[in-house]
Amino acid sequence: MIRNRRTIGGELLFDGIGIHSGERSSVRMAPLSDGHGVRFTFGGRSYGIEDAQSVDSRRNTEVLFPDGTVLRTVEHLLAAIAGVGLDDVLIEVDGTEIPILDGSALPFAQGILEMGFADKGDEYIPRSITAPVCIDSGKSSIVAIPSEELRITYVIDYPGTAIGTEMKDVLITTETFLSDIAPARTFGLLSEVEALQKSGLGLGGDLENVIIIGEDGPLNTVGYKIKSECAAHKITDLLGDLALVGTILCAHYICVCGGHWLHSKLALRLKRLIEAN
């Protein structure tokens, strides 16, 4: 479908705590009239997301901008922007981490759609790959296969836990993103919580923004919100990490037992392919 590039229709504000820092932060999204892509502004300095480097990919996506600014947990916001088809936007963050909200990309996506889009007049031209790109790391692997559509297949395996093995396969459109991907929340095993917090992570996490999974399943009152929610959230993470390329390339992405560290490696390789061409 041929369409014009679009930016957000007005200013939008999100406020909350960072899941890892436990500190309050806010995000202001504003229309981007000049230039393309997702841009972040810090004290009058503006950078495209492609200018950022992933510096920590253990439990979240932490990025470093050219001026030395470090921003944590950008993946859910970036996934929402990509998932609803917002091309160009200026983002200002007050704090060091994007607020976690309910642990999913859905509040960001709903806020953007409620605000609406503004047509920028120039044509949106999707980019794609022409040959497979694969990264294999023992049990974990990820491959991008040439495709005219954006599709993600994700397999996770947590043997000996209530999660077990899950697979999610989604052709990404705004509709499928909102129904099958965006509601999926961050998840973690109860057995890992204490060690995670001792390492300085997860300080803002609770049962309102994380699915905590014990021996018999989620401890949250709500339980799971969608089918294969853990695998679906991994797709959210992958979309957010692929946004570091600057634009999410049309391809069929297949990931087995991956995580931020593997997503970031693929994003870096794809970014280098774009730069080489």
C-alpha positions, -999 to 999 in steps of 0.1 A, spaced: 0 0 0 14 34 -10 11 61 16 28 93 27 51 95 57 34 106 89 43 121 122 23 123 154 -7 147 153 2 166 185 21 164 217 18 134 239 31 128 275 38 96 293 48 95 330 58 67 353 87 48 369 116 30 353 114 -7 358 151 -11 366 160 23 382 128 26 402 129 63 395 102 85 380 106 97 344 85 112 316 84 110 279 71 138 256 64 129 220 60 158 195 55 162 158 87 161 137 82 186 108 118 186 96 137 154 90 128 117 91 127 89 116 126 86 154 147 114 170 156 120 206 164 154 220 185 162 251 191 198 262 187 211 227 207 184 210 188 160 187 198 126 175 183 99 153 178 65 170 202 51 145 229 74 160 226 55 193 247 24 202 234 -5 223 256 -6 254 238 -30 277 215 -58 265 212 -81 295 177 -74 307 167 -43 287 179 -22 258 202 5 270 216 29 244 243 55 243 239 87 222 268 106 207 268 133 235 273 106 261 236 104 272 226 70 283 189 60 281 175 27 294 146 5 285 137 21 251 124 -11 235 87 -9 244 83 27 232 102 20 200 82 -12 194 49 8 198 61 35 173 69 8 147 39 -13 155 14 14 147 33 28 117 45 61 131 73 72 109 87 105 122 86 117 158 106 138 182 110 124 217 122 142 248 129 122 280 130 137 315 150 110 333 174 81 325 149 55 317 116 52 297 87 46 321 76 10 322 38 18 325 20 -16 327 50 -35 314 38 -37 278 39 -16 246 1 -12 246 -2 21 265 23 38 242 5 24 211 -29 34 223 -17 69 232 -2 74 197 -34 62 180 -56 83 201 -35 114 193 -36 105 156 -12 112 127 -3 142 106 5 135 69 39 149 60 34 149 22 65 129 11 61 92 3 69 64 28 92 39 11 98 7 31 132 -9 29 140 -46 28 170 -70 26 181 -89 -5 198 -119 12 194 -138 45 213 -125 75 219 -150 103 235 -150 138 240 -183 155 251 -185 191 248 -221 203 213 -227 216 202 -192 204 199 -181 168 182 -154 148 178 -150 110 163 -124 88 150 -138 55 140 -116 25 103 -109 25 80 -82 11 62 -82 45 73 -79 81 68 -112 99 82 -125 132 84 -160 144 97 -164 179 104 -195 200 113 -195 237 122 -224 259 125 -223 297 129 -259 306 119 -269 341 97 -238 346 60 -231 343 68 -212 310 81 -242 292 82 -238 254 62 -212 235 60 -201 199 44 -170 184 42 -163 147 28 -130 136 25 -111 103 30 -76 117 3 -51 109 -12 -24 131 -42 -47 139 -21 -77 148 4 -57 167 -25 -43 189 -42 -76 194 -14 -102 195 18 -84 205 13 -50 223 -6 -63 253 22 -87 262 40 -77 294 75 -80 307 80 -113 325 104 -129 349 108 -160 370 102 -156 408 134 -175 414 154 -148 396 139 -117 413 162 -115 444 194 -119 424 182 -94 398 175 -67 424 208 -73 441 225 -65 408 207 -32 407 180 -42 382 143 -46 385 140 -20 413 108 -6 399 92 -39 391 60 -52 408 30 -73 400 14 -43 382 41 -41 355 57 -75 354 44 -111 351 61 -129 379 61 -166 372 63 -191 401 64 -229 400 27 -231 390 25 -201 368 19 -163 371 15 -149 406 -4 -119 392 -41 -117 398 -48 -112 361 -26 -141 350 -19 -141 313 -37 -115 291 -31 -132 257 -20 -165 244 17 -173 245 22 -139 262 59 -146 271 68 -153 235 47 -123 224 66 -100 246 99 -113 231 85 -101 198 79 -66 213 115 -66 225 127 -77 190 107 -50 173 121 -23 197 157 -36 192 154 -37 154 143 0 155 179 8 164 187 2 127 168 35 120 140 17 102 127 -18 106 136 -36 74 109 -58 58 119 -94 64 108 -126 80 126 -127 113 129 -161 130 144 -161 165 150 -192 187 158 -187 224 170 -151 219 171 -120 239 182 -84 238 218 -93 233 211 -114 202 186 -88 188 212 -61 192 238 -81 173 214 -85 144 204 -48 145 241 -38 143 247 -61 114 217 -48 95 227 -12 102 261 -19 87 245 -34 56 225 -2 52 256 19 56 275 -2 31 248 5 5 
